């Protein structure tokens, strides 16, 4: 506390790196016997940039510093002091499992069939629908795609959201907040049959042609008047009678 209060007034910018320094994190979990709190609550009246996460993504820190050095100003921040370039959208919005959520495909327990084939983890307590961060779009530490909690089959803990991570029990259902469509979509569902993607695309295209043809027929039918339809039925009936004769 003494070091913080002595150095903060001399700093060009103050950045709280991690959930603990941003809002108390695990140290401030109830009942919080030590009275732990984040830097913004200590340095009241000062602008503190918060980069929560447990651990936080180092690229978010690097980008914040480079933005300040390049433009001589801080990046745009949200009401919690988080850079909007990293924390303006919910993890759920661009999650690789998002298509399964939209389609209603959920893992009900660890190790069941839906969990093994990569369905949505919402029913297992994933906090992505109420946690703002770029975990689903920015790889962590150059470890490759999919190497984040949800990518390896574990629900998001919500560590970057105050009041969620270290506050809400892991397996309780997340509060669904408003979210925008994802900026990209991954493959809708794992291919259990083992067909190459190209073949599946052809099959999808063929199905689309069939649906399109059916739609065209329906629209053609909608364009007919009731009289046309009645005349058609009458004509068909006469033809049937003549065949019987």
Buried (B, 14 or more C-beta within 10 A) or exposed (E): EEEEEEEBEEEEEBBBBBBBBBBBBEBBEEEEEEEBBBBBEBBEEEEBBBBBBBEBBBBBBEBBBEBBEEEEEBBEBEEBBBBEBBBBBBBBBBBBBBBBBEEEBBBEEEEEEBBEBBBBBBBBBBBBBBBBBBBBBBBBEEEEEEEBBBBEBBBBBBBBBBEBBBBBEBEEBBEEEEBEEBEEEBEEEEEEEEEEEEEBEEEEEEEEEEEEEEEEEEEEEEEEEEEEEEEEEEEEEEEEEEEEE
